[in-house]
């Protein structure tokens, strides 16, 4: 996903993603920065103390004079492969992230867990559930797609078998992990209730019994 499709010889800093504009290009931090950090001040209080790309946009300094606080003899001396790529499963990646968060005193592991839930797991589960109910169907043989599956269950074009494009496993793959995070870090009740509602929706879609034929006499 992050592989470059082409190389641009000249880069205009104002045209790159805005996240890169917060890149720190200072050579040293002032004493006040450390004083603010020692009392746990908001980052907004220190934003003017550190030189960033954002503050240089529109000037000649946006293209030159970038500094750094830790010198190195080789810019390639760091890790050549991230741990995120080395780990194979999401469980391994998550456990590694949380283990690191628990070792760092400045990091609240529970806050990390809640962010993973809100920005990734819950959105992924709910999104896949919505995708399942609005999914298309495709032919296993010729790959023709259908908005609605033919009643015959076979492709009109080649007679191949029609299958779904989103499966139950796609929806539930992070459900147990999400529940474990809530219990492990004793997160607010909101997360527990949100997951319960999602689980109920999944059960309603996949496990609901067929409605019983009712008679008018039952309403009298």
Buried (B, 14 or more C-beta within 10 A) or exposed (E): EEEEEEEEEEEEBEEEEEEEBEEEBBEEBEEEBEEBBEEEEEEEEBEEBBBBBBBBEEEEBBEEEBEEEEEEEEEEEEEEEEEEEEBEEBEEBBEBBBEEBBEEEEEBBBEBBBEBBEEBBBEBBBEBBEBBEEBEBBBEBEEBEEEEBEEEEBBEEEEBEBEEEBEBEBBBBBBEBBBEBBEEBEBEEEBBEBBEEBBEBBEEEEEEEEEEEEEEEEEE
